[in-house]
């Protein structure tokens, strides 16, 4: 068994080490916000919501608290047929915020966003989820970088709020790994994923590309599938904003069941990705995660210092990534110790996505 295992481990380590070397060599973090010469370009903030009575007011309060905005902004609250008190909250908040409430023309998040874009009066679209809140300079920072670099799309960071428990910190650790790799891949010309909770893009190009096109029937993918469509049109005009100002914050899941269902929902769009290398990337990451725990189990079973060293090498790759993002995403240093935990369940998510049906806001999730 060991004669087969060692070459397998060696190959995985070699491939992943080469990937990490390239990633860290090219990865850059912005030190300050970018000022734009075209600071008068207006932004339409679109917030699709369905049954978000507990979070919508916080989201809108953060928009009101945005600093240094010197350009026109409108807020479009698109109701995806809510069944709670979300609309009443939206109406109450609209009196102190330049906003409009629009009823979605269809069902699902994509239909809601498309409804908002059709009603938008500004050339720049910015989407944020109703359960998120912007950092004080987020809108200014995103618009500044978007306009100064004359982009078609700018993807922003999403930080998970630390609720003070291990489950919350574990989700933070997982997010760092996913966000870090996604940001590196996009900014090095290899689009992978992004997050629609912090996304700025051109209204004109969205309409030119036909909106979500053939991906519209999928429940998920309003972010990375759209980003990949923009990147295929003109790759050098799609970027990831890596700085502490361009961040929105959201809560971690409190229920393990909802946590797993959320991951299954995310996995349901992967077969619709437009770049083949995304499949290779996912396989490589899964092999890395499986190798870590196989090496750890074998090291414990055979008391092998060499295999423990292999585990340490794999852990260090996550550690370096975590340390780069720690100040940007306001992460606790000791949460790094939970990085190996996410590697334990992630390999099972693709399998679970085939055998389990996920729901979102009372609706069945449609997969690719």
N, C-alpha and C positions, 0 to 999 in steps of 0.2 A: 504493500500500500504506500509506504513512504517513498519508494523509488519512483512511483508515479506522481505522488503529491509534490515532491520538491521541484521537478521541472515545471509543473503547472504553476506553482507559487512563483518561481523565478520568472516565468514569462509574464505573468500578471504584474509583478513588481516592475519589471523592465518597461512594459508598455505604459503603465500608470506613471512611473517616474519621468519618462520622456514627456508625457502630457503635462505633468506638473511643472517640469522645468520650463517648457515653452510658455505655459500659462503665467507663471510668476515672472518670467523674463519680460513679458509684454504687457503685464497688467499695470494700469496706472490709476491712481486715485486723485481726483481733483482737490486742490487745497482751498479753493475759494469759489464763490459764485461768479458766473460769467455775466458781464454787463453787455447789453445789446445796443447797437446803433438803431435798431428798428423797434424801439420799445413801445411804439404806439399800435402794434398789431393786436387786435382784440382776441380774447379767449372766451369760448363758450364752454363752461363747466357743465358736464352732463353727469347726473347722478341717477342711475336706474335703481329703483327700490321696489321691494315686495316684502311686506310684513316686517318692516324695520322700525317699528315704533320705539324700540328700546335704544336704538343707536342713531337715528336720523338727526335728532337735535344736536348731538355732540359733533357730528360731521359738519353740520351747517354752522355751528358756533366757531369751528376751526377755520372755516372759509371766511367768516366775518372778521376773524382775528389776523388775517394775512397782512404782512408788513410790506411797505414800500411798493405797493402796486401803482404803477404809473401808466397803465394801459386799460382800455375798456374790458370789463368782465361782465358776463351774464351767467346766471345759474339756471339750468333747466332740470327740474325734478320730474323724472319720468316714472309714472306709477305703473308697475307691471301687475295691475289688477289686485292690489293689496286687499287683505281680508281682516286687517286689524286697524289700529288707529293711526297708521302712518300718514295718510292723507291729511288728517286733521292737524297733525304736527307740522307737516309741510306748509299748510295754509297759515298756521300761526307764525311760523318762522319767516315766511315770505314777506310779512309786513315790515320787517327790519332788514331785509336782504333783497337786492335786485334779482328777483327770481320769478320763474313761471312754472306752473305745475301742468304737466302734459300727460294725458292718458296714452299708454302704449297702444300702437296699432296692431300688435300681435301678442303672443305669449313668449316669455323667456327673456333673458338678459339681452341677447343680440337684437331682438325686435325692439326692445325698449331703447337701446342705444341708437339704433337706426332712426327711430321716431324722434329722438332728441337731436340727432344730426340734421335731419330734415327741417327741424324748426329753428336750428341755430342761425344766428345772424352774423357771427364772426368767422374768420377764415381758419382759426386754430381751434381744434377740439381737444378738450381735456376730460378724461374719464376718471372717476374715482368711485369706489364702492361706498354704499351708505353706511357700512359698519367700520369705516376708516376715518381718520382725521389727519389733515395736513399739518406738517410742522410749520411754524410761523412764516418762513421765507420760501416755502415750497413752490408756490405758484409763480412768484417772481423769479426764482432760480430756474425753474423749468422753462418758462417763457424766454428768459434771457439766453439760455444756452440754445434753445430751439431756433430762435431768430438769428442769433449771432453766427451760428454755424449753417444757417439756411437748410435746416433738416426737413425731412418729410415726416419723421417720427422720432420721438425721444421717449425712451423707457426709463421710468424712475424706480427707486428702491422702495420696498415695503418692509417695515420693521415690525416684529411681533412684540407686543407689550409683555413684560415680565410680570406675571401675577404672583410671583413669590413661591411657586411650588415647582417640584421636579418635572412634572408633566409639561408645564409651561416652558421651562428652560430647555427641555428636550426638543420642543417644537422650534424654539429659537435656534438651537444648534443645527437642526435639519435645514432650516430656512437659509442660514448662512452658507451652507454647502451648495444648495440649489441656486441661490442668488449669485454667489460668487462665480460659479461655473457659467451661469447664464450671461452674466455681464462680460466675463472674459471672452466667451464664444462670440457674442454679438460684436464687441468692439475690435475683435481680431478678424472680422469678416466671415464668421460662421454662425449665422442666426440659429438659436436654439429655443429659448423660452423667455418670457417676460411676464409682467403682471398688469392686468387691466385696471387694477386699483390705483395705478399711478402711471398714466399713459397719455402722451400728448402727440397729436398727429394732424395732418392736413385734411381739412374737410373736402377740398377739391379733389385730392388724390383718392381719398376714400370713395367718393362718388365715381371717379374715373375708373377705378378698379372694380366697380360693381358691388361695393360694400363687402359683405362677408361671402358673397358668391355661393359656391357649392358647399361651403362649410356652415351655412346658416342653419341647417337642420340639426347640427350638433348642439347639445346643451352647453358645452364648454368650448373654449377656443376663441373667445372674443378678444383675447390678448395675443398669445403666441402665434396662432394661425394667421391673424391679421398682420402681425409684425412680419411674419415670413412672406406674406404677399407683398407688403411694402418693400421688403428687402430684395425680393426677386425683381421688382420693377427698377430699383436703383439702390444697390447695396450700400454705397457710401453715404447715403442720406438717412440712414437708420442707425441710431446710437443708443448707448446706455449711459445715463447720468450717474456718475459715481462720486457723490459728494454728500456731506452731511446735511446740506440745506434741502436737497431734492428728495425728501423722504416723507412718506405717509406711514402712520402707525395703525395697526389693527390688533384686535384681541386674539389670543390663542383659543383653540377649542378647549372646552372644559369637560366634554364627554368623550371617552375613548371611542365609542361607537361612531359619533359624528365625525371624529377625527379620521377614522378609517374610511368612512363613506366619502369624506371630502377628498382624500387621496385617490380613491377609486374614481371619483368624478373627474379629477384632473387627468388620471391615466386614460380615460375613455377617449381622449382626442389624439393620442400619440400616433395612431396608425394613419392619421390624416396629415401628419407633418410633411412638408414639401421638400425637405432635404434629407437624402438617404443617410448622410453621416450622423444624423440625430439618432438613428437606430444603433449605429456602431458606438456612439457615445454612451447611450443607455446601457448597452451590453457591457462595455468596458467598466462603467461605474458599478453595475451589478456584480461583475466578476471581482472587482476590488472589494466590495462589501462582503461577498460570500467568502473570499479568500481570507479576509481579516478574521472572521469568526471560525473558519475551518482551522486556520493557523493557531488561533487562540485555544481552541479545543484540543488540537493535537499537541500543542506546547504543554498544556496542563496534563494531558494523558501520558505523554512520554517524557515530561520534565526536560523539555528541550530549550535551552537558552537561545539557540538560533531562531526558533520559531517565535519566541517572545520578541526577539529583535525585529523580525519581519512585521509583527503587529505594531511595534513602536514606529517603524518606518512608515507604515500606512497611516498610523495615527498622526504623525508629524505633518503629513500633507494637509490634513484637515486643520491641524493646529495653526499652521502658517496662514491658511486662508482665513480662519477665525480671527486671528490677531490683526489682520489687515482691516477687517470690517468691524472690529470691536468698538472703536471710537465713533464710527459713522452711525452704527445702529444701536449705540448705547447698550452694549451687552456686558454682563457681569463676567469677569475673567474666569470664575470657577465653572461657568456653564460649559467651558471647553471639555470638561471631564465627561460630559454627556454625549459628545460627538459619536463615540462608538455605538451608542444605543440606537440611533436612527438607522445605522447600518444593519441592525438586527431585523427590523421589520420591513424596510424598503424593498428587499428582494421579493417579498411575498405579495406586494401590491399589484403587480401585473397579473399574477395568478388569480388573486381575489377579484380583479376587475372582470375576469371571464366568467366567474361563477356567482358573483353577487350583483344585485341591482341596486344602484344608488338613487336616492331621491334628493331633491332640493326644493325647499319652500313648498312642500306638498305635491311636487310634480316628479314624474319619473325622468331620470337623466337619460338622454339619448346619446349613444356612443357611435363612434365611427365604425 
